[in-house]
Amino acid sequence: MGQKFVIEPDHIPINNFRLTVVGLPPITYVSIGALEKELDNVELPDRTQASTGRTKPGETEVSVPMHHAVQVAAMSVWYVQGQDPIDPGYKKTGTMVYYSGTLLRQVSITMIGVFVSKQGTPDVEMNDDGEMAVMKYTLKWDDWF
C-alpha cells in the first residue's frame, strides 16, 4: 500500500495575508486574486512549443472597502499617476506576505513594476442584505520573485 501524505502543522490559511506597496499608506485589501507567473513561449515550425526564457507580465484584482476613504483615495491617486501625463513613479514595488496561523512561518513574494490599470465600483442591488461594498482595482506587474 502507498504512503499517505501528511500536511505539516502550522499551515498558511488563505485569509492571513498582507500586501504592502512602497509609497502607499497601509491599505486593507480584503481580497486579492491569485498571483500567477507564466513563461512566454513561441510556436516552432514543427508546431511544437518552446520557452523564450522570459516571463510574461501578470495581473490580479484586489478589493478595498469602499468606506475606507483614505485608502480608496490613495488607490485612486495611484491610478491617476498612470494616466497622461504619466508620473515617472507610477510603477511601484509591492510585497505580498502570507502568514501561518502562529505567524512563525511566512512566504513572501515581491512584485516589481506594479501599477493600477483599472478601478471600478461594486455591483449594487436593492435586495442585498447589506454586504460590504468594495472598490475593485486591477494591478499589473512586470515580474515577481
N, C-alpha and C positions, 0 to 999 in steps of 0.2 A: 504494500500500500504506500502511496506517495506521502511525502512530508507535508504537514499543514503549515501554512504561513501564519505568523503571529504579528499582529500590529504592536509596535513598540508603545510603551506608555508615554504619556505627556504629548499627545498628538496636537497638531495645529488645526484648530477649528476655522471654518470659513468666515466666522464673524469676529475675528480678533486680528485686526489689521490697522495700519496707519499709512497713508500716503502723504509725504511731505514734499513740497515743491519749493525749491530755492527762490527767494524773492517774493513769496506769498505769505500772508499770515497763516496760522494754523487753521485748517479747513476741515469740517466734519463731513467727510464723504460717507454717505450711508450705504452706497453700493458702488462697486467698481467691477466692470466686466473683466473677463479673463485677459491676461496679458499673453499674447501669442507671438511666437518668433518663427519665421519661415525662411528657408533658403530660397533664393532666386534660382530659377532653372531655365534651361534652354532646350529646345527640341532639336535633336541631331538629325542629319539627313536620313538615317535608318529608322526614324520615327521613335527613337528611344529618348529618354530624358537624361540630362546631366546637370549637375550643380554648377553655377557660375562662381561659387565660392563666396558670394556676397549674400547678406541677409536683406530681406525686404523691410521697408519701414512698416510700423504697425499702428494700430489704433484700438481704442476701447471707449466705452461710455461710462461716465461717472455721474453720480447724483448727489446734490447738496440740498438740504432742507430749505424750502423757499422762504421760511420765516427767519432764517439766519442772514439777515440783511447785509451785514458787513462782509460775510463770506461770499454771498451772491454778488455783491458789488466788486469784490476783488477778482472773482472769476470773470465778470463782465469786462473789467478793465484789461485783464489778460487777453480776452478775446479781441478787444479793440486794438491791442498792440499789434496784432497780426493783420490789421486792415491797412489800406493805403492812406497815408504814408506809413510803411511798416517800421515799427520800432525795432532797432537792432537787437534789443534784449527780449524779443517776444518768445524765442526758443529758450527753454529753461531745462534744468536738471531736476528730476524727481526720483524719490526713493520710496519704494513700496516695501513695507516690513510686515511679515506675517508672524504672529506671536503664538506660542503654545499656551495651553491653559495655565501653566505655572509661570509663564514668562521666562523660563530658563532656556528655552530653545527659540530660535528665530531664524527666518530666512529673509534675506534682503535682495531686492532687485533694483538696480539703478537704471533709470531711463535717461537717455541724452537726447537733446533736441526736441523736447516736449513743447507742444503748443495746443491751444484750443482752436479747433477747426469748425465747431458748430455748437450753438447753445439753443436750448428750447424750453418751453414751459411744459407743465404736465397736462395730460388729458384730464378733462374735468367732466363731471356729470352730477345732476341734482340729486339722484337717488343714492349717492355714495354714503357710506356710514361714517365719514369723517376721516378717511385715510389721509396721512400727512402728504401735503403737496411738496414735490421736489423739482428743482431745476435740473435739467439734463444737459450734459456737456460731452462732446466728443473730443478726446485727447488723441493727438497723433504724435509719434516719436520716430526718431531716426534709427535708434538701436537701443538694446538693453543688455545688461550683463549682471 
